[in-house]
Amino acid sequence: MFVMMFLAFGFISYFMGMMIHSAWMYEDHPKMKRNSRGAWILCMVAGTGVTGWLFAYGYYVNF
C-alpha cells in the first residue's frame, strides 16, 4: 500500500510540475531561459508542493 501511495505521489507531482513548467515557461520571463535547469527544478518543487498539499488536505479532511 505504501509503495503504491509513493508511486502515485511521485507520478502526480511529476506531471503537476510539468504542467506548471509548461504554463509558466511559455510566458515572457527575461531573467530565466526556457530550458534552464533552475526553472525545471523550481517547477518540480512547486509540483511536489501542490501534490503534497492535495494529499495532506485529502487525508485530514476525511478524518
VMD Tcl script that builds the backbone (N, CA, C; Angstrom):
set m [mol new atoms 189]
animate dup $m
set s [atomselect $m all]
$s set {name element resname resid chain x y z} {
  {N N MET 1 A 0.819 -1.182 0.000}
  {CA C MET 1 A 0.000 0.000 0.000}
  {C C MET 1 A 0.876 1.265 0.000}
  {N N PHE 2 A 1.939 1.233 0.834}
  {CA C PHE 2 A 2.806 2.404 0.901}
  {C C PHE 2 A 3.592 2.614 -0.394}
  {N N VAL 3 A 3.934 1.509 -1.051}
  {CA C VAL 3 A 4.631 1.621 -2.338}
  {C C VAL 3 A 3.716 2.267 -3.372}
  {N N MET 4 A 2.463 1.850 -3.400}
  {CA C MET 4 A 1.512 2.435 -4.350}
  {C C MET 4 A 1.255 3.911 -4.045}
  {N N MET 5 A 1.176 4.272 -2.764}
  {CA C MET 5 A 0.994 5.684 -2.399}
  {C C MET 5 A 2.216 6.507 -2.817}
  {N N PHE 6 A 3.403 5.964 -2.610}
  {CA C PHE 6 A 4.622 6.663 -3.005}
  {C C PHE 6 A 4.692 6.822 -4.519}
  {N N LEU 7 A 4.358 5.771 -5.260}
  {CA C LEU 7 A 4.358 5.859 -6.725}
  {C C LEU 7 A 3.307 6.859 -7.220}
  {N N ALA 8 A 2.131 6.822 -6.632}
  {CA C ALA 8 A 1.089 7.771 -7.039}
  {C C ALA 8 A 1.524 9.201 -6.751}
  {N N PHE 9 A 2.096 9.427 -5.565}
  {CA C PHE 9 A 2.575 10.763 -5.221}
  {C C PHE 9 A 3.671 11.209 -6.185}
  {N N GLY 10 A 4.589 10.308 -6.509}
  {CA C GLY 10 A 5.677 10.650 -7.427}
  {C C GLY 10 A 5.177 10.990 -8.823}
  {N N PHE 11 A 4.286 10.170 -9.358}
  {CA C PHE 11 A 3.763 10.425 -10.699}
  {C C PHE 11 A 2.931 11.700 -10.752}
  {N N ILE 12 A 2.073 11.885 -9.769}
  {CA C ILE 12 A 1.219 13.075 -9.764}
  {C C ILE 12 A 2.051 14.337 -9.609}
  {N N SER 13 A 3.059 14.308 -8.719}
  {CA C SER 13 A 3.876 15.504 -8.535}
  {C C SER 13 A 4.720 15.792 -9.770}
  {N N TYR 14 A 5.207 14.755 -10.457}
  {CA C TYR 14 A 5.972 14.969 -11.688}
  {C C TYR 14 A 5.107 15.620 -12.763}
  {N N PHE 15 A 3.920 15.098 -12.975}
  {CA C PHE 15 A 3.058 15.659 -14.011}
  {C C PHE 15 A 2.512 17.032 -13.621}
  {N N MET 16 A 2.313 17.268 -12.339}
  {CA C MET 16 A 1.924 18.605 -11.882}
  {C C MET 16 A 3.051 19.597 -12.155}
  {N N GLY 17 A 4.281 19.173 -11.894}
  {CA C GLY 17 A 5.435 20.020 -12.209}
  {C C GLY 17 A 5.565 20.294 -13.696}
  {N N MET 18 A 5.256 19.289 -14.522}
  {CA C MET 18 A 5.297 19.507 -15.972}
  {C C MET 18 A 4.234 20.508 -16.404}
  {N N MET 19 A 3.048 20.432 -15.799}
  {CA C MET 19 A 2.002 21.399 -16.153}
  {C C MET 19 A 2.377 22.807 -15.709}
  {N N ILE 20 A 2.949 22.935 -14.521}
  {CA C ILE 20 A 3.385 24.251 -14.054}
  {C C ILE 20 A 4.487 24.783 -14.949}
  {N N HIS 21 A 5.412 23.921 -15.345}
  {CA C HIS 21 A 6.513 24.339 -16.205}
  {C C HIS 21 A 6.004 24.811 -17.558}
  {N N SER 22 A 5.089 24.063 -18.142}
  {CA C SER 22 A 4.588 24.457 -19.459}
  {C C SER 22 A 3.760 25.728 -19.382}
  {N N ALA 23 A 3.043 25.928 -18.292}
  {CA C ALA 23 A 2.243 27.149 -18.166}
  {C C ALA 23 A 3.120 28.359 -17.848}
  {N N TRP 24 A 4.153 28.165 -17.051}
  {CA C TRP 24 A 4.971 29.297 -16.584}
  {C C TRP 24 A 6.054 29.673 -17.583}
  {N N MET 25 A 6.646 28.701 -18.238}
  {CA C MET 25 A 7.802 28.990 -19.082}
  {C C MET 25 A 7.411 29.508 -20.458}
  {N N TYR 26 A 6.181 29.375 -20.856}
  {CA C TYR 26 A 5.794 29.922 -22.146}
  {C C TYR 26 A 5.347 31.374 -22.051}
  {N N GLU 27 A 5.409 31.949 -20.876}
  {CA C GLU 27 A 5.215 33.383 -20.721}
  {C C GLU 27 A 6.562 34.064 -20.945}
  {N N ASP 28 A 6.566 35.359 -21.004}
  {CA C ASP 28 A 7.815 36.093 -21.200}
  {C C ASP 28 A 8.511 36.281 -19.860}
  {N N HIS 29 A 9.583 35.565 -19.656}
  {CA C HIS 29 A 10.395 35.696 -18.451}
  {C C HIS 29 A 11.812 36.018 -18.889}
  {N N PRO 30 A 12.193 37.284 -18.891}
  {CA C PRO 30 A 13.504 37.653 -19.425}
  {C C PRO 30 A 14.677 37.183 -18.563}
  {N N LYS 31 A 14.447 36.912 -17.279}
  {CA C LYS 31 A 15.561 36.525 -16.417}
  {C C LYS 31 A 15.875 35.042 -16.461}
  {N N MET 32 A 14.972 34.224 -16.966}
  {CA C MET 32 A 15.180 32.785 -16.940}
  {C C MET 32 A 14.942 32.191 -18.320}
  {N N LYS 33 A 15.901 31.384 -18.778}
  {CA C LYS 33 A 15.755 30.746 -20.083}
  {C C LYS 33 A 14.715 29.636 -20.004}
  {N N ARG 34 A 14.130 29.326 -21.138}
  {CA C ARG 34 A 13.043 28.357 -21.183}
  {C C ARG 34 A 13.498 26.964 -20.763}
  {N N ASN 35 A 14.669 26.534 -21.179}
  {CA C ASN 35 A 15.139 25.186 -20.884}
  {C C ASN 35 A 16.188 25.157 -19.785}
  {N N SER 36 A 16.159 26.097 -18.878}
  {CA C SER 36 A 17.176 26.132 -17.831}
  {C C SER 36 A 16.879 25.106 -16.740}
  {N N ARG 37 A 17.951 24.631 -16.132}
  {CA C ARG 37 A 17.821 23.651 -15.059}
  {C C ARG 37 A 17.139 24.264 -13.836}
  {N N GLY 38 A 17.436 25.524 -13.556}
  {CA C GLY 38 A 16.816 26.194 -12.415}
  {C C GLY 38 A 15.314 26.295 -12.546}
  {N N ALA 39 A 14.840 26.609 -13.747}
  {CA C ALA 39 A 13.391 26.692 -13.972}
  {C C ALA 39 A 12.737 25.326 -13.825}
  {N N TRP 40 A 13.412 24.287 -14.325}
  {CA C TRP 40 A 12.863 22.948 -14.237}
  {C C TRP 40 A 12.775 22.501 -12.776}
  {N N ILE 41 A 13.827 22.736 -12.005}
  {CA C ILE 41 A 13.830 22.345 -10.591}
  {C C ILE 41 A 12.779 23.133 -9.818}
  {N N LEU 42 A 12.669 24.428 -10.095}
  {CA C LEU 42 A 11.674 25.254 -9.425}
  {C C LEU 42 A 10.262 24.746 -9.693}
  {N N CYS 43 A 9.976 24.383 -10.917}
  {CA C CYS 43 A 8.641 23.897 -11.254}
  {C C CYS 43 A 8.375 22.510 -10.665}
  {N N MET 44 A 9.393 21.655 -10.601}
  {CA C MET 44 A 9.206 20.342 -9.989}
  {C C MET 44 A 8.966 20.465 -8.482}
  {N N VAL 45 A 9.653 21.398 -7.835}
  {CA C VAL 45 A 9.422 21.635 -6.410}
  {C C VAL 45 A 8.015 22.180 -6.195}
  {N N ALA 46 A 7.580 23.074 -7.073}
  {CA C ALA 46 A 6.217 23.599 -6.971}
  {C C ALA 46 A 5.194 22.491 -7.188}
  {N N GLY 47 A 5.444 21.599 -8.138}
  {CA C GLY 47 A 4.538 20.467 -8.365}
  {C C GLY 47 A 4.487 19.530 -7.176}
  {N N THR 48 A 5.635 19.295 -6.535}
  {CA C THR 48 A 5.662 18.457 -5.339}
  {C C THR 48 A 4.918 19.126 -4.192}
  {N N GLY 49 A 5.060 20.445 -4.071}
  {CA C GLY 49 A 4.343 21.167 -3.020}
  {C C GLY 49 A 2.839 21.124 -3.213}
  {N N VAL 50 A 2.402 21.322 -4.437}
  {CA C VAL 50 A 0.958 21.282 -4.724}
  {C C VAL 50 A 0.416 19.883 -4.470}
  {N N THR 51 A 1.135 18.867 -4.924}
  {CA C THR 51 A 0.679 17.490 -4.719}
  {C C THR 51 A 0.696 17.118 -3.240}
  {N N GLY 52 A 1.725 17.568 -2.524}
  {CA C GLY 52 A 1.781 17.311 -1.091}
  {C C GLY 52 A 0.618 17.955 -0.364}
  {N N TRP 53 A 0.283 19.167 -0.773}
  {CA C TRP 53 A -0.861 19.834 -0.158}
  {C C TRP 53 A -2.151 19.058 -0.464}
  {N N LEU 54 A -2.305 18.590 -1.698}
  {CA C LEU 54 A -3.511 17.835 -2.056}
  {C C LEU 54 A -3.616 16.542 -1.250}
  {N N PHE 55 A -2.488 15.826 -1.103}
  {CA C PHE 55 A -2.522 14.587 -0.335}
  {C C PHE 55 A -2.822 14.878 1.132}
  {N N ALA 56 A -2.172 15.878 1.708}
  {CA C ALA 56 A -2.389 16.205 3.121}
  {C C ALA 56 A -3.811 16.700 3.358}
  {N N TYR 57 A -4.301 17.545 2.479}
  {CA C TYR 57 A -5.663 18.060 2.619}
  {C C TYR 57 A -6.686 16.934 2.502}
  {N N GLY 58 A -6.486 16.062 1.538}
  {CA C GLY 58 A -7.389 14.927 1.379}
  {C C GLY 58 A -7.365 13.995 2.569}
  {N N TYR 59 A -6.208 13.819 3.180}
  {CA C TYR 59 A -6.110 12.958 4.357}
  {C C TYR 59 A -6.817 13.580 5.553}
  {N N TYR 60 A -6.549 14.854 5.828}
  {CA C TYR 60 A -7.105 15.471 7.028}
  {C C TYR 60 A -8.585 15.815 6.901}
  {N N VAL 61 A -9.067 16.046 5.702}
  {CA C VAL 61 A -10.495 16.333 5.540}
  {C C VAL 61 A -11.322 15.065 5.762}
  {N N ASN 62 A -10.765 13.926 5.404}
  {CA C ASN 62 A -11.513 12.673 5.532}
  {C C ASN 62 A -11.466 12.090 6.935}
  {N N PHE 63 A -10.703 12.694 7.842}
  {CA C PHE 63 A -10.648 12.158 9.214}
  {C C PHE 63 A -11.025 13.168 10.234}
}
mol reanalyze $m
mol bondsrecalc $m
mol representation Tube
mol addrep $m
